[in-house]
Amino acid sequence: MLKYDPRIISSCHGLVCFYCYSTRSSTRKAAVIWNISLRKTVTVAVPTSDIYPTTLGFGVCCETSDPKIVNIRYNDMWSQDNVTCIPSQVEVFTLSTGVWRSPYSSNLPRKSIYFYRMIR
C-alpha cells in the first residue's frame, strides 16, 4: 500500500493519516487512513498537479464522526516565476461519501493562507 516516503499528516480519534506514493504508480500520491485499534486501512487517491504544490490536512468531524481529508493546491511564488497569482484550490474528501468535493461557498478568502516550506 505504501510504496515509499510515507509522511504522517495527522492523527485524530484513534485514526492516523499518512501521505505517500501509491504502489500502483511512482507519481501517483495517496492518503492512507489507518484505524490502529481495528487494524484496517482505507487508501484515498489524492488529486495533485504537476504545476502547483499540494498540502493536506486531516481531521474527524465532531458532529458526524466522519473522517475528512483537506487538499489545498497553491501557487508557490518561489518556483513559479511566470505564473500570475491564482487562488488556492481547496477540496475536501469525506470518508462516508468517498468523493472529493469543493467547499460549497465560492466566497472563500483568497489571500489568508501563507505556506512556508522549510528546506532540509
Secondary structure, DSSP 8 states (H G I E B T S, - for coil): -B-S--EEEEEETTEEEEEEEBTT-SS-EEEEEEETTTTEEEEEE----SSS-EEEEEEE-TTT--EEEEEEE---TTT-SS------EEEEEETTTTEEE--S-S---SS---------
